[in-house]
Amino acid sequence: MSDRRHAIALFLSILVSGLVLFSRHSDFAFFYHPDEGGKVQQIIRHKRNFNHPMMMLSTVEVARYATLWGEKRKDPQSVAMVGRRATAFVSAAAAALLALLAFRTFGAAAGWACGIVCVTNPLLYELAHYFKEDPWLMAGIAAVCVALNEYRRDPSVRGLTVFAVACALAAAGKYAGFAFLPIALVLVWRGTEPALRKARLGRFLAVFAGVWLLFNLSFLRSPGALFESVHEETTKLAGLTEGVTRSVPHDFYIMTQSLYGGWMLPGLCIFWLVGAIRSPRRISAAEWLLAVCAVIQFAGYSFMPKAAFRYYLPVSLAFGFLAVAGLARICADLRSRGAVGRLALGFSGALVAVALYFQMESFAVIDRSFKTDDRRNLTEWVRANLPVEAVIAQDEAVNFPDASRWVHAGRAPLPQRLVSGKKELADLGTLADLRAMGVTHVAVCQRTYGRYLDASRKDSKGSNQTAERAFYESLFSKGTILWESKIGPVTYLQPGLRFVDISKL
């Protein structure tokens, strides 16, 4: 098989495998994720808030018309499923592109090893199930690395154009993708003869702008809204808004790596690092780009008060690629040494296999967790065990069927009366206030109240000694917990629920 055909076979194999894997167990209710409802509404109502670039929404908008008919096009769950399938596809594309990069740089064995390691990445597997932008950014980053690798091999006009398209896709996936634009401009400038620099840069910027605007045509109608949304998002990251955040620096992303695959793959990156220190010129520009960006992201996000598992995705996949790259380079160096080369190849394969074993343990935990819906279990328990005269108050994130919320349209209501209307139960008042309203039971979600009981997280004034914390501590000490589920690996399906009887207070 020729290298070209082998590369195509590798790319398609990882792409299809990823799409099949990432489409498993993705039919849970769209309102379980706090962000999916807003994105669904943007598509159904043809409105945009520009909190993120529009590539994901624009693509799903087209896919909705291509795959849904009639009233299904306005059904929130159906639209969310289209969005999730699109995210599954770009997640698989990210893994396939990194595998292709390894193939083009180190050969077939490295390509297949990298593809398997990336497509079974537990964090990628989880995030591929949500209608969210982070896998779209990751696919853009992978495309930039592949395009840069090819452009350095062949700095033709065609290569330049593909490189510009890849950079535009990264920027259209998420605003963080714009960070690749100045890097790309410097690389194009330095890699072009002085007489051609202006023309090359002009072509690059024209292609970049054209592709980016293709996905962001709404920007032309309201450019002011774009800058307002960017300011809002950066303010949230900096922890300047009201609410509870983490003190910095924090070890949140060290914990993230421990949960999503462990430390074997990051440990293997030491081989790549040693090679980079000894012979930096042998490291391709794409490798440097992936590695440096991962380091900057890890350090940068650790010093931002707002923390989320999804921000770690580029770092997690970079570890997988660099681990394979470091071992592949050693094997290439020893290939001509007969038995020593064969021993190195076997030893490297064994190390990757062991790392893959630990990663698959985490993968299996995430996969099983997508089968467990604690909200549905609690709802069924309430229907079966609670008297109809009970009055229930809830955190919004508990998501009992509530006729006052559009996201619950069509759901069969509970026979008990429901008191809702606030994001947090504590916003309804004290326990005495709830009893005065006739509330007999309350349901709370750890994804909501947990931030107030976590000593590492502070409010906007630098303290976690808030009224909300006092409310939840009082609730758990004075009320009777009738039903409880712990927060699980997939927190949108196992958000940590408690159902508490306060009728005797």
Secondary structure, DSSP 8 states (H G I E B T S, - for coil): --HHHHHHHHHHHHHHHHHHHHTTT--S-GGGSTTHHHHHHHHHTT----SS-SHHHHHHHHHHHHH--GGGGG-HHHHHHHHHHHHHHHHHHHHHHHHHHHHHHH-HHHHHHHHHHHHT-HHHHHHTTSS-SHHHHHHHHHHHHHHHHHHHH--SHHHHHHHHHHHHHHHHH-GGGGGHHHHHHHHHHHTS-GGGHHHHHHHHHHHHHHHHHHH-THHHH-HHHHHHHHHHHHHHHTT-SSSEEE-SS--HHHHHHHHTT-SHHHHHHHHHHHHHHH-GGGS-HHHHHHHHHHHHHHHHHHTSS---GGGGHHHHHHHHHHHHHHHHHHHHHHGGGTHHHHHHHHHHHHHHHHHHHHHHHHHHHHHHHTT--HHHHHHHHHHHHS-TT-EEEE-GGG----TTSGGGTT----SSEEE---SSGGGG--HHHHHHTT--EEEEEHHHHHHHH-TTEEETTS----HHHHHHHHHHHHSEEEEEEEE-SSTTTSEEEEEEE-TT-
